[in-house]
Amino acid sequence: MRGSSAATMIRPMSRPPLPDAAFRRRLNRIYAAYTLGFVLLVLVLGLLERLGMPKQWLGFSFLLLTVLVYAGIGVFSRTTDPVEYYVAGRRVPAFYNGMAAGADWMSAASFLGMAGSLYLAGYGGLAFVLGWTGGFCLVALLLAPYLRRFAGFTVPDFLGARFESRGLRVMGAAAAVLVSFIYLVAQIYAIGLITTRLTGLTFEIGLFVGLGGVLVCSFLGGMRAVTWTQVAQYIIMIVAYVLPVMWLSVQQTGFPLPQFTAGSEVRQISAREQQLLTDPKELQVRALYDQRARDYERMLAGLPQSLDAERQHASQVIARLKAEDAPLAQVQAAEKVRAALPRTEAEAREVWQRAVVQNRQRTEPLAGMPPHAKPFAGDPDGTPAEQEAYTLSRRNFLALVLVLMVGTAGLPHILTRYYTTPSVAEARTSVAWSLFFIALLYLSAPALAVMLKYEVFNHLVGMPIAELPGWVRQWMRVDPGLLSIHDINQDGILQLGELRLGGDVILLMTPELAGLPYVLAAMVAAGALAAALSTADGLLLTISSALSHDIYYRVMNPKASMTQRVTISKALLLATALTAAAVAAQKPADILLLVSAAFSLAGSSLVPVLVGGIFWPRANKQGGAAAMLAGLGVTLYYMVSAHAGLRQALGLTGEPQLWWGIQPVAAALFGIPAGVVTLIVVSWLTPAPSATARAMQRALHRPG
């Protein structure tokens, strides 16, 4: 009897009424008009730029008008109905759900970090393209249709019901919150960067201004508001990404589709790389950074006497400047140098060790970037050391592809997206549309990276530093970690080794670097803001839903009314947003690093137990709980033990320890198999699941 009730629990929920044709036609008209309106807005602002409209006003216009549109959708879609709030009423057509999923997926890491990673890593950056795209194949094959047939509200909902375990529901909610919060911090950090670029506000103020854009999209209407907002955001971001790419391609090659001309530009870049490798000025810059690294090493070896010597030297410089009646600005600069010296021996050791690492990195050829067209480091036919480097590089490439694929399949905010379709069949179709909309960007990103490197190598490098455009100095003021220039050889000319570019700024500076109209630069920033906002909306809703629905309603207060549940969710959403903004204001790490950590944690903690629960009838709650703990524990342990920055932040001594040379960005390579093995072993060693759980597992695979 219990088994039959489990089977019927799924079937009726899997067949809600399909959206009628009138509803679809209405959506088509609304978003066609919206797209036309956005194109007209770009044209009007472009005309106003030619008539002399200040750049800051253009940025404010893009920010204000787009956020007002998102706010309008949020207000129009407000609701207190849990089905509407959590899963948009389960009536989103596959086409539009695919577009919303594309926006949900196309986070700041994809929109900003993808081109930056490909620029900095060359061929190695393709691991992100392959891994993230392949992940949607896993979603379509292994998860989306079955979770849609279950027809719950959240991923922990499925875990709690399939394994009949309140504890596993809580663990699933905790994993969803952990993964989503790390990912959310990266998005809000990006929102701060983009808002600052659009408006000229300081990073901290820009961050909280942008946060308001996140809240108006998700606070009032939940998933219903987020879905229709994300469709609007996708239209903006794809236009903002593809149009400058095509324009830049026409400017460089005379052909609007750079995917077909990138090969010839790669050859030109390779030739330019050979010139830079032997350029006397570049060699001089590298030698000066090497000397500086050795100086810091000597200072470290001479502690604490060397710290006293540095203080004395700084004081002598100040005294000499005052005695010579030097300009006040020089005296103040010298005083700032003295004030910036470490105060204690421990602080000096930490600061100078970091300086050694940074200067050693600047001694690398091509500013530390590998040759763009070279697949892996080392040489398979070279010396033993070169062969080992080649093997490690290829191993890490494949490991990262695998981890990103599995991590994509475990992201709660992506999986929840497929709860909103009217049927299981539409869930499958929706994944296909998601891949299509994502591919529009991913097929452009590698070509964009090539064109950007061509511009930097041939136009920016070699320019007199005094004649650098204003946007360079503006980005240096926003965050020196994103863009910095240090004329170490004091020749007044920018060498590649003197230029430091962060991956997160490369796309945002594309239009101005290429000399395109500023309206396109503002449009790119608006597209990046849409990407960060869309993902932040989904992540905030995932966190608040896990806490309000799975913890508060399902565990703490099962008698809570519908209004109470939605109200609690909104309050938690606001608290989560403010907390994430406070963390992001500290600029904890680059966007791609944070996102990669979220993928590793999602893949190792959630995917083994989800796939096991769907496809293996013998999987039980003891095995599921142990698998989540094992996968998460092994991944976290390897992240900490193998990452120098995390070790330093946690106060751990000793050098990072790598297993088989795998970098910490692919930490889940060890956590995923740990979770799978633990699920199998513990499930076999403990009692079989109940008849109800087995009936639910079978019902997930029923045709129709």
C-alpha positions as CSV (number, residue, x, y, z in Angstrom):
1,M,0.0,0.0,0.0
2,R,2.8,2.4,0.9
3,G,4.5,1.6,-2.4
4,S,1.4,2.4,-4.4
5,S,1.0,5.7,-2.6
6,A,4.6,6.6,-3.5
7,A,4.0,5.9,-7.1
8,T,0.8,7.9,-7.3
9,M,2.5,10.8,-5.4
10,I,4.6,11.4,-8.5
11,R,2.3,10.7,-11.4
12,P,-0.4,13.3,-10.8
13,M,2.2,16.1,-10.2
14,S,4.0,15.3,-13.4
15,R,1.1,16.3,-15.7
16,P,0.0,19.9,-15.0
17,P,-1.9,21.7,-17.8
18,L,0.4,22.9,-20.6
19,P,0.6,26.6,-21.2
20,D,-2.0,27.5,-23.8
21,A,-1.2,28.9,-27.2
22,A,-2.5,32.3,-26.2
23,F,0.0,32.5,-23.3
24,R,2.9,31.6,-25.6
25,R,1.8,34.1,-28.2
26,R,1.6,36.8,-25.5
27,L,5.1,35.9,-24.3
28,N,6.4,36.1,-27.9
29,R,4.9,39.6,-28.4
30,I,6.2,40.9,-25.1
31,Y,9.8,39.8,-25.5
32,A,9.9,40.7,-29.2
33,A,8.9,44.2,-28.3
34,Y,11.4,44.2,-25.4
35,T,14.2,43.2,-27.7
36,L,13.4,45.9,-30.2
37,G,13.2,48.4,-27.4
38,F,16.7,47.5,-26.2
39,V,18.2,47.8,-29.7
40,L,16.5,51.2,-30.0
41,L,17.9,52.3,-26.6
42,V,21.4,51.4,-27.8
43,L,20.9,53.4,-31.0
44,V,19.5,56.4,-29.2
45,L,22.3,56.5,-26.6
46,G,24.9,56.0,-29.4
47,L,23.4,59.1,-31.2
48,L,23.5,61.0,-27.9
49,E,27.1,60.1,-27.4
50,R,27.9,61.5,-30.8
51,L,26.1,64.7,-29.8
52,G,28.3,65.0,-26.7
53,M,26.5,63.2,-23.9
54,P,29.0,62.6,-21.1
55,K,30.2,59.0,-20.6
56,Q,29.0,58.9,-17.0
57,W,25.5,59.7,-18.1
58,L,25.6,56.9,-20.6
59,G,26.6,54.5,-17.9
60,F,23.9,55.7,-15.5
61,S,21.3,55.5,-18.3
62,F,22.1,51.8,-19.0
63,L,22.2,51.0,-15.3
64,L,19.0,52.9,-14.4
65,L,16.8,51.8,-17.4
66,T,17.7,48.1,-17.3
67,V,17.3,47.8,-13.6
68,L,14.0,49.6,-13.8
69,V,12.8,47.1,-16.4
70,Y,13.9,44.2,-14.0
71,A,12.2,45.9,-11.1
72,G,9.0,46.3,-13.1
73,I,9.0,42.6,-13.9
74,G,9.5,41.8,-10.3
75,V,6.6,44.0,-9.2
76,F,4.3,42.7,-11.9
77,S,5.2,39.1,-10.9
78,R,4.8,39.5,-7.2
79,T,3.1,36.6,-5.5
80,T,2.5,34.8,-2.1
81,D,1.5,31.5,-3.7
82,P,4.2,28.9,-2.8
83,V,3.9,27.1,-6.2
84,E,4.3,30.3,-8.0
85,Y,7.0,31.6,-5.7
86,Y,9.1,28.4,-5.7
87,V,8.6,27.0,-9.2
88,A,6.8,29.7,-11.2
89,G,3.6,27.7,-11.3
90,R,5.2,24.9,-13.4
91,R,4.0,26.5,-16.6
92,V,7.2,28.0,-18.2
93,P,7.5,26.9,-21.8
94,A,10.6,25.0,-22.7
95,F,11.9,27.7,-25.0
96,Y,11.7,30.4,-22.4
97,N,12.8,28.2,-19.6
98,G,15.9,27.4,-21.7
99,M,16.6,31.1,-22.1
100,A,16.1,31.7,-18.4
101,A,18.4,28.7,-17.6
102,G,21.0,30.2,-20.0
103,A,20.8,33.5,-18.1
104,D,20.9,31.7,-14.7
105,W,24.0,29.8,-15.9
106,M,25.7,32.6,-17.7
107,S,27.0,34.1,-14.5
108,A,29.8,36.7,-14.1
109,A,32.2,33.8,-14.4
110,S,30.9,32.9,-17.9
111,F,30.3,36.4,-19.1
112,L,33.4,38.0,-17.6
113,G,35.7,35.2,-16.5
114,M,35.4,33.1,-19.7
115,A,37.1,35.5,-22.1
116,G,39.6,36.4,-19.3
117,S,40.5,32.8,-18.6
118,L,41.0,32.1,-22.3
119,Y,43.1,35.3,-22.7
120,L,45.4,34.4,-19.8
121,A,45.5,30.6,-20.2
122,G,45.2,30.2,-24.0
123,Y,44.3,26.6,-24.9
124,G,44.1,25.6,-21.3
125,G,41.1,27.9,-20.8
126,L,39.1,25.7,-23.1
127,A,38.7,23.3,-20.2
128,F,36.0,25.7,-18.8
129,V,34.2,25.7,-22.2
130,L,34.2,21.9,-22.5
131,G,33.4,21.2,-18.8
132,W,30.6,23.7,-18.4
133,T,29.0,22.7,-21.7
134,G,29.4,19.0,-21.1
135,G,27.7,19.4,-17.7
136,F,24.4,20.2,-19.4
137,C,24.6,16.9,-21.2
138,L,24.8,15.2,-17.7
139,V,21.9,17.3,-16.5
140,A,19.7,16.2,-19.5
141,L,20.7,12.5,-19.2
142,L,20.9,11.9,-15.5
143,L,18.9,14.5,-13.5
144,A,16.5,17.0,-15.1
145,P,13.7,14.7,-16.3
146,Y,13.7,12.6,-13.1
147,L,13.7,15.6,-10.8
148,R,10.9,17.1,-12.8
149,R,8.9,13.9,-12.6
150,F,9.3,14.1,-8.8
151,A,7.8,17.6,-9.0
152,G,9.1,19.0,-5.8
153,F,10.2,22.5,-5.0
154,T,13.9,22.1,-4.2
155,V,16.8,19.6,-4.5
156,P,16.7,18.8,-0.7
157,D,13.0,18.1,-1.2
158,F,13.9,15.2,-3.5
159,L,16.6,13.9,-1.0
160,G,14.2,14.0,1.9
161,A,11.4,12.2,0.1
162,R,13.5,9.6,-1.9
163,F,15.5,8.6,1.2
164,E,12.7,9.2,3.7
165,S,15.1,11.1,5.9
166,R,14.7,14.4,7.6
167,G,18.4,14.4,8.4
168,L,19.3,14.0,4.7
169,R,17.0,16.8,3.8
170,V,18.8,19.1,6.3
171,M,22.2,17.9,4.9
172,G,21.1,18.6,1.4
173,A,19.8,22.0,2.4
174,A,23.2,22.8,4.1
175,A,25.1,21.7,1.0
176,A,22.9,23.8,-1.3
177,V,23.4,26.8,1.0
178,L,27.2,26.3,1.1
179,V,27.6,25.9,-2.7
180,S,25.2,28.7,-3.6
181,F,26.6,31.2,-1.1
182,I,30.2,30.8,-2.4
183,Y,28.8,31.2,-5.9
184,L,26.7,34.2,-4.8
185,V,29.7,36.1,-3.3
186,A,31.4,35.9,-6.7
187,Q,28.3,37.3,-8.5
188,I,27.9,40.2,-6.0
189,Y,31.7,41.0,-6.3
190,A,31.2,41.2,-10.0
191,I,28.1,43.4,-9.6
192,G,30.3,45.8,-7.6
193,L,32.9,45.9,-10.3
194,I,30.4,46.5,-13.1
195,T,28.3,49.1,-11.3
196,T,31.5,51.0,-10.5
197,R,32.5,50.9,-14.2
198,L,29.0,52.1,-15.3
199,T,28.6,54.9,-12.7
200,G,32.1,55.9,-11.4
201,L,31.0,55.2,-7.8
202,T,33.4,53.6,-5.4
203,F,33.5,49.8,-5.4
204,E,31.7,49.4,-2.0
205,I,28.9,51.9,-2.9
206,G,28.6,50.4,-6.4
207,L,28.3,46.9,-4.8
208,F,25.3,47.8,-2.6
209,V,23.7,49.9,-5.4
210,G,23.9,46.8,-7.7
211,L,22.6,44.6,-4.8
212,G,19.4,46.6,-5.0
213,G,19.0,45.4,-8.6
214,V,19.2,41.8,-7.4
215,L,16.6,42.3,-4.7
216,V,14.0,43.9,-6.8
217,C,14.1,41.0,-9.2
218,S,13.7,38.2,-6.7
219,F,12.3,39.6,-3.4
220,L,8.6,40.1,-4.4
221,G,7.9,37.3,-6.9
222,G,10.3,34.5,-6.2
223,M,10.8,32.1,-9.1
224,R,8.0,33.6,-11.1
225,A,9.7,37.0,-11.1
226,V,13.2,35.5,-11.5
227,T,12.2,33.5,-14.5
228,W,10.7,36.3,-16.6
229,T,13.5,38.7,-15.4
230,Q,16.1,36.2,-16.5
231,V,14.6,35.9,-20.0
232,A,14.9,39.7,-20.3
233,Q,18.4,39.6,-18.9
234,Y,19.5,36.9,-21.3
235,I,18.4,39.1,-24.3
236,I,20.5,42.0,-23.0
237,M,23.6,39.9,-22.2
238,I,23.7,38.0,-25.5
239,V,23.3,41.3,-27.5
240,A,25.9,42.9,-25.3
241,Y,28.4,40.1,-25.8
242,V,27.9,39.2,-29.5
243,L,27.6,42.7,-31.0
244,P,31.1,44.0,-29.8
245,V,32.7,40.7,-30.8
246,M,31.3,41.1,-34.3
247,W,32.2,44.7,-34.5
248,L,35.8,44.0,-33.3
249,S,36.0,41.1,-35.9
250,V,35.0,43.4,-38.7
251,Q,37.5,46.0,-37.5
252,Q,40.4,43.5,-37.4
253,T,39.6,41.1,-40.2
254,G,36.8,42.6,-42.3
255,F,34.5,39.6,-41.5
256,P,31.7,39.7,-38.9
257,L,32.0,36.1,-37.7
258,P,35.3,35.7,-35.8
259,Q,34.9,32.0,-35.3
260,F,36.0,31.6,-38.9
261,T,38.9,34.0,-38.8
262,A,40.4,33.3,-35.4
263,G,42.9,30.8,-36.8
264,S,44.7,33.4,-38.8
265,E,44.9,35.8,-35.9
266,V,46.3,33.0,-33.7
267,R,49.2,32.7,-36.1
268,Q,49.8,36.4,-35.9
269,I,49.7,36.2,-32.1
270,S,52.2,33.4,-32.1
271,A,54.6,35.4,-34.3
272,R,54.2,38.4,-31.9
273,E,54.9,36.1,-28.9
274,Q,58.2,35.1,-30.5
275,Q,59.2,38.7,-30.9
276,L,58.3,39.5,-27.2
277,L,60.2,36.5,-26.0
278,T,63.5,37.9,-27.4
279,D,62.7,41.7,-27.0
280,P,65.6,43.3,-25.1
281,K,63.2,45.5,-23.1
282,E,61.1,42.6,-22.1
283,L,64.2,40.7,-21.0
284,Q,65.3,43.7,-19.0
285,V,62.0,43.9,-17.2
286,R,62.1,40.2,-16.3
287,A,65.7,40.6,-15.0
288,L,64.6,43.6,-12.8
289,Y,61.8,41.6,-11.3
290,D,64.2,38.7,-10.7
291,Q,66.5,41.1,-8.9
292,R,63.7,42.4,-6.8
293,A,62.6,38.8,-5.8
294,R,66.2,38.1,-4.7
295,D,66.2,41.3,-2.7
296,Y,63.1,40.2,-0.8
297,E,64.6,36.8,-0.2
298,R,67.7,38.4,1.3
299,M,65.4,40.5,3.5
300,L,63.5,37.4,4.7
301,A,66.8,35.6,5.5
302,G,68.0,38.7,7.5
303,L,64.9,39.1,9.7
304,P,64.5,40.8,12.2
305,Q,67.6,43.0,11.5
306,S,66.5,43.6,7.9
307,L,63.2,45.1,9.0
308,D,65.0,47.6,11.3
309,A,67.3,48.5,8.3
310,E,64.3,49.2,6.1
311,R,62.8,51.5,8.7
312,Q,66.1,53.3,9.1
313,H,66.5,53.7,5.4
314,A,63.0,55.0,5.0
315,S,63.6,57.6,7.7
316,Q,66.9,58.7,6.1
317,V,65.2,59.2,2.8
318,I,62.5,61.4,4.5
319,A,65.2,63.4,6.4
320,R,67.2,63.9,3.2
321,L,64.1,65.1,1.2
322,K,63.3,67.6,4.0
323,A,66.9,68.8,4.2
324,E,66.8,69.4,0.4
325,D,63.5,71.3,0.7
326,A,62.0,68.8,-1.7
327,P,58.4,69.3,-2.9
328,L,55.7,68.3,-0.3
329,A,54.3,65.6,-2.6
330,Q,57.7,63.7,-2.6
331,V,58.0,64.0,1.2
332,Q,54.5,62.7,1.6
333,A,55.1,59.8,-0.8
334,A,58.2,58.8,1.2
335,E,56.3,59.0,4.5
336,K,53.7,56.7,3.0
337,V,56.4,54.2,2.1
338,R,57.6,54.2,5.7
339,A,54.1,53.9,7.0
340,A,53.4,50.9,4.7
341,L,56.4,48.9,6.1
342,P,55.4,45.9,8.2
343,R,55.1,46.5,11.9
344,T,56.2,43.1,13.2
345,E,58.6,40.4,12.2
346,A,55.7,38.0,11.5
347,E,53.9,40.6,9.4
348,A,57.2,41.3,7.5
349,R,57.7,37.6,6.8
350,E,54.1,37.2,5.4
351,V,54.3,40.4,3.3
352,W,57.8,39.7,1.9
353,Q,57.1,36.1,1.1
354,R,54.1,37.2,-0.9
355,A,56.3,39.8,-2.6
356,V,58.8,37.0,-3.6
357,V,56.0,35.0,-5.2
358,Q,54.5,38.0,-7.0
359,N,57.9,39.1,-8.4
360,R,58.9,35.6,-9.4
361,Q,55.6,35.4,-11.4
362,R,56.6,38.6,-13.2
363,T,59.9,37.0,-14.3
364,E,58.0,34.5,-16.4
365,P,58.0,34.9,-20.2
366,L,55.0,36.7,-21.7
367,A,53.9,38.0,-18.3
368,G,53.4,34.4,-17.1
369,M,51.0,33.5,-19.9
370,P,51.6,30.3,-21.9
371,P,51.9,30.6,-25.7
372,H,48.3,31.0,-26.8
373,A,48.3,28.1,-29.3
374,K,50.3,25.6,-27.2
375,P,48.0,22.9,-25.9
376,F,49.9,21.9,-22.8
377,A,53.0,22.9,-20.9
378,G,56.3,21.0,-21.5
379,D,57.0,18.8,-24.5
380,P,56.1,15.1,-24.9
381,D,59.2,14.6,-26.9
382,G,61.6,16.7,-24.8
383,T,63.7,16.1,-21.7
384,P,62.3,14.1,-18.8
385,A,61.4,17.3,-17.0
386,E,59.5,18.6,-20.1
387,Q,57.7,15.3,-20.5
388,E,56.6,15.3,-16.9
389,A,55.4,18.9,-17.2
390,Y,53.4,17.9,-20.3
391,T,51.8,14.9,-18.5
392,L,50.9,17.1,-15.5
393,S,49.4,19.8,-17.7
394,R,47.3,17.4,-19.7
395,R,46.2,15.5,-16.5
396,N,45.0,18.8,-14.9
397,F,43.2,19.8,-18.1
398,L,41.2,16.6,-18.2
399,A,40.6,16.7,-14.4
400,L,39.2,20.2,-14.6
401,V,36.9,19.3,-17.5
402,L,35.5,16.3,-15.5
403,V,35.0,18.3,-12.3
404,L,33.3,21.2,-14.1
405,M,31.0,18.7,-15.9
406,V,29.9,17.0,-12.7
407,G,29.8,20.2,-10.8
408,T,27.4,21.7,-13.3
409,A,25.1,18.8,-12.8
410,G,25.1,19.4,-9.1
411,L,24.4,23.1,-8.9
412,P,21.1,23.5,-7.1
413,H,20.0,26.7,-8.7
414,I,20.4,25.1,-12.2
415,L,18.5,21.9,-11.2
416,T,15.7,23.8,-9.7
417,R,15.3,25.6,-13.0
418,Y,13.8,22.4,-14.5
419,Y,11.1,22.1,-11.9
420,T,9.3,25.0,-13.6
421,T,8.4,23.3,-16.9
422,P,4.9,22.0,-17.5
423,S,6.0,18.3,-18.1
424,V,8.9,15.9,-18.1
425,A,9.2,16.1,-21.9
426,E,9.4,19.9,-21.7
427,A,12.1,19.6,-19.1
428,R,14.3,17.6,-21.6
429,T,13.5,20.0,-24.4
430,S,14.4,22.9,-22.1
431,V,17.9,21.5,-21.4
432,A,18.4,21.4,-25.2
433,W,17.4,25.0,-25.5
434,S,19.6,25.9,-22.6
435,L,22.6,24.4,-24.4
436,F,21.7,26.3,-27.6
437,F,21.5,29.7,-25.8
438,I,24.7,29.1,-23.9
439,A,26.5,28.0,-27.1
440,L,25.8,31.4,-28.6
441,L,28.2,32.9,-26.1
442,Y,30.6,30.0,-25.7
443,L,31.3,29.8,-29.4
444,S,32.2,33.5,-29.3
445,A,34.4,33.6,-26.2
446,P,37.5,31.8,-27.6
447,A,37.5,34.1,-30.7
448,L,37.1,37.1,-28.5
449,A,40.1,36.1,-26.3
450,V,42.2,35.9,-29.5
451,M,41.1,39.3,-30.7
452,L,41.8,40.9,-27.3
453,K,45.3,39.4,-27.1
454,Y,45.9,40.8,-30.6
455,E,44.9,44.2,-29.5
456,V,47.0,44.2,-26.3
457,F,50.1,42.8,-28.0
458,N,50.0,45.1,-31.0
459,H,48.5,48.3,-29.7
460,L,48.7,48.6,-25.9
461,V,52.2,47.1,-25.5
462,G,54.8,49.6,-26.7
463,M,52.7,52.7,-26.1
464,P,54.2,55.5,-24.0
465,I,52.8,55.2,-20.5
466,A,52.0,59.0,-20.3
467,E,49.8,58.6,-23.4
468,L,47.8,55.6,-22.1
469,P,44.0,56.2,-22.5
470,G,42.0,57.4,-19.5
471,W,40.1,54.2,-19.0
472,V,43.4,52.5,-18.1
473,R,43.9,54.8,-15.1
474,Q,40.2,54.5,-14.2
475,W,40.5,50.7,-13.8
476,M,43.7,51.0,-11.9
477,R,41.8,53.1,-9.4
478,V,38.9,50.6,-9.1
479,D,41.3,47.7,-8.1
480,P,45.0,47.4,-8.8
481,G,44.5,43.7,-8.8
482,L,42.5,44.0,-11.9
483,L,44.8,46.3,-13.9
484,S,48.1,47.7,-12.8
485,I,51.2,49.1,-14.6
486,H,54.6,49.4,-13.0
487,D,57.4,51.0,-15.1
488,I,60.1,49.1,-13.5
489,N,62.8,49.9,-16.1
490,Q,61.7,53.6,-16.1
491,D,61.8,54.0,-19.8
492,G,58.3,55.5,-20.1
493,I,57.2,52.7,-22.5
494,L,54.8,50.0,-21.5
495,Q,56.3,46.5,-21.8
496,L,54.1,43.4,-21.5
497,G,56.0,42.3,-18.4
498,E,55.0,45.6,-16.7
499,L,51.3,45.1,-17.4
500,R,49.2,43.1,-15.0
501,L,45.7,42.2,-16.2
502,G,43.1,40.3,-14.1
503,G,40.8,38.0,-16.0
504,D,37.7,39.7,-14.6
505,V,38.4,43.1,-16.3
506,I,39.4,41.9,-19.8
507,L,35.9,41.7,-21.3
508,L,34.8,45.0,-19.7
509,M,37.7,46.9,-21.2
510,T,37.3,45.3,-24.7
511,P,35.3,48.1,-26.4
512,E,37.6,50.9,-25.2
513,L,40.8,48.9,-25.9
514,A,39.6,48.4,-29.5
515,G,38.6,52.1,-29.9
516,L,34.8,51.3,-30.2
517,P,32.2,53.9,-29.2
518,Y,31.7,54.2,-25.5
519,V,28.1,53.3,-25.8
520,L,29.3,49.7,-26.6
521,A,31.5,49.7,-23.5
522,A,28.5,50.7,-21.4
523,M,26.3,48.1,-23.1
524,V,28.9,45.4,-22.4
525,A,28.9,46.5,-18.7
526,A,25.1,46.4,-18.7
527,G,25.3,42.9,-20.2
528,A,27.7,41.8,-17.6
529,L,25.5,43.3,-14.9
530,A,22.6,41.3,-16.3
531,A,24.6,38.1,-16.2
532,A,25.6,38.7,-12.6
533,L,22.1,39.7,-11.5
534,S,20.4,36.8,-13.2
535,T,22.7,34.2,-11.5
536,A,22.5,36.1,-8.2
537,D,18.7,36.0,-8.3
538,G,18.7,32.3,-8.8
539,L,21.2,31.7,-6.1
540,L,19.5,33.9,-3.6
541,L,16.2,32.1,-4.2
542,T,17.9,28.7,-3.9
543,I,19.4,29.7,-0.5
544,S,16.2,31.2,0.9
545,S,14.1,28.3,-0.4
546,A,16.4,25.7,1.2
547,L,16.2,27.5,4.5
548,S,12.5,28.4,4.5
549,H,11.0,25.4,2.7
550,D,13.4,22.6,3.7
551,I,14.5,23.7,7.2
552,Y,11.7,26.0,8.5
553,Y,8.6,24.4,6.9
554,R,9.6,20.7,6.5
555,V,11.6,20.4,9.8
556,M,10.8,23.1,12.3
557,N,7.2,24.2,11.6
558,P,5.2,21.8,9.3
559,K,2.0,23.7,10.2
560,A,3.2,27.0,8.8
561,S,0.7,28.7,6.4
562,M,1.5,29.5,2.8
563,T,1.8,33.1,3.6
564,Q,4.2,32.4,6.5
565,R,6.4,30.2,4.3
566,V,6.8,32.8,1.6
567,T,7.3,35.7,4.1
568,I,10.1,33.7,5.9
569,S,11.7,33.0,2.5
570,K,11.7,36.7,1.6
571,A,13.2,37.7,5.0
572,L,15.9,35.1,4.6
573,L,16.6,36.2,1.0
574,L,17.2,39.7,2.2
575,A,19.5,38.6,5.1
576,T,21.5,36.3,2.7
577,A,21.9,39.1,0.2
578,L,23.3,41.5,2.8
579,T,25.6,38.9,4.2
580,A,27.0,38.0,0.8
581,A,27.5,41.7,0.0
582,A,29.5,42.2,3.2
583,V,31.8,39.3,2.3
584,A,32.1,40.4,-1.3
585,A,33.1,43.9,-0.1
586,Q,36.3,42.3,1.3
587,K,37.3,41.3,-2.3
588,P,38.1,37.7,-1.1
589,A,39.4,36.2,-4.4
590,D,38.9,36.4,-8.2
591,I,35.6,35.4,-9.6
592,L,36.7,32.3,-11.4
593,L,38.4,30.9,-8.3
594,L,35.3,31.3,-6.2
595,V,33.1,29.8,-8.9
596,S,35.5,26.8,-9.3
597,A,35.3,26.1,-5.6
598,A,31.5,26.1,-5.8
599,F,31.6,23.5,-8.7
600,S,33.9,21.2,-6.8
601,L,31.7,21.3,-3.7
602,A,28.5,20.8,-5.7
603,G,29.8,17.9,-7.7
604,S,31.3,16.0,-4.7
605,S,28.5,16.6,-2.2
606,L,25.2,16.4,-4.2
607,V,25.8,14.5,-7.5
608,P,26.7,11.0,-6.1
609,V,23.6,10.9,-3.8
610,L,21.2,12.4,-6.4
611,V,22.3,10.0,-9.2
612,G,22.3,7.1,-6.8
613,G,18.9,7.9,-5.5
614,I,17.5,8.1,-9.1
615,F,19.1,5.0,-10.6
616,W,20.0,2.6,-7.8
617,P,17.0,1.1,-5.8
618,R,19.4,-0.2,-3.1
619,A,20.7,3.3,-2.2
620,N,19.5,4.1,1.3
621,K,19.6,7.1,3.7
622,Q,22.6,5.8,5.6
623,G,24.6,5.5,2.3
624,G,23.3,8.9,1.1
625,A,24.3,10.7,4.3
626,A,27.7,9.1,4.4
627,A,28.3,9.8,0.7
628,M,27.6,13.5,1.2
629,L,29.9,13.8,4.1
630,A,32.7,11.8,2.5
631,G,32.5,13.7,-0.8
632,L,32.4,17.1,0.9
633,G,35.0,16.2,3.4
634,V,37.6,14.9,1.0
635,T,37.1,17.9,-1.3
636,L,37.4,20.4,1.4
637,Y,40.5,18.7,2.8
638,Y,42.2,18.7,-0.5
639,M,41.3,22.3,-1.2
640,V,42.9,23.4,2.0
641,S,45.9,21.2,1.9
642,A,46.7,22.0,-1.8
643,H,46.0,25.7,-1.9
644,A,48.7,28.1,-0.7
645,G,46.3,31.0,-0.2
646,L,43.8,29.0,1.9
647,R,46.6,27.6,4.0
648,Q,47.9,31.0,4.7
649,A,44.4,32.4,5.5
650,L,43.8,29.5,8.0
651,G,47.2,29.9,9.6
652,L,48.5,26.5,8.5
653,T,52.3,26.1,8.1
654,G,54.1,24.0,5.5
655,E,54.0,23.8,1.7
656,P,50.9,22.8,-0.2
657,Q,50.6,19.1,-0.9
658,L,49.3,18.0,-4.3
659,W,48.1,14.5,-5.0
660,W,49.3,13.3,-8.4
661,G,50.0,16.9,-9.3
662,I,46.3,17.8,-9.4
663,Q,45.6,21.5,-8.8
664,P,43.1,22.5,-6.1
665,V,40.7,24.0,-8.7
666,A,39.9,20.3,-9.5
667,A,39.6,19.2,-5.9
668,A,36.4,17.3,-6.5
669,L,38.3,14.8,-8.6
670,F,39.0,13.0,-5.3
671,G,35.7,13.9,-3.6
672,I,33.4,12.6,-6.3
673,P,34.7,9.0,-6.3
674,A,34.9,9.1,-2.5
675,G,31.2,9.9,-2.4
676,V,30.3,7.2,-5.0
677,V,32.3,4.5,-3.2
678,T,30.9,5.5,0.2
679,L,27.3,5.4,-1.1
680,I,27.8,1.9,-2.5
681,V,29.6,0.4,0.5
682,V,27.5,1.9,3.3
683,S,24.2,1.2,1.5
684,W,25.2,-2.5,1.1
685,L,26.2,-2.7,4.8
686,T,23.0,-1.2,6.2
687,P,19.3,-2.2,5.9
688,A,17.6,-1.8,2.5
689,P,15.3,1.2,1.9
690,S,11.6,0.8,2.6
691,A,9.1,-0.3,0.0
692,T,7.9,3.3,-0.2
693,A,11.4,4.5,-1.1
694,R,11.8,1.8,-3.7
695,A,8.4,2.5,-5.2
696,M,9.3,6.2,-5.5
697,Q,12.6,5.3,-7.3
698,R,10.7,3.1,-9.7
699,A,8.1,5.7,-10.4
700,L,10.8,8.2,-11.5
701,H,11.5,5.9,-14.5
702,R,7.9,5.2,-15.5
703,P,7.2,6.2,-19.1
704,G,4.9,9.0,-19.9
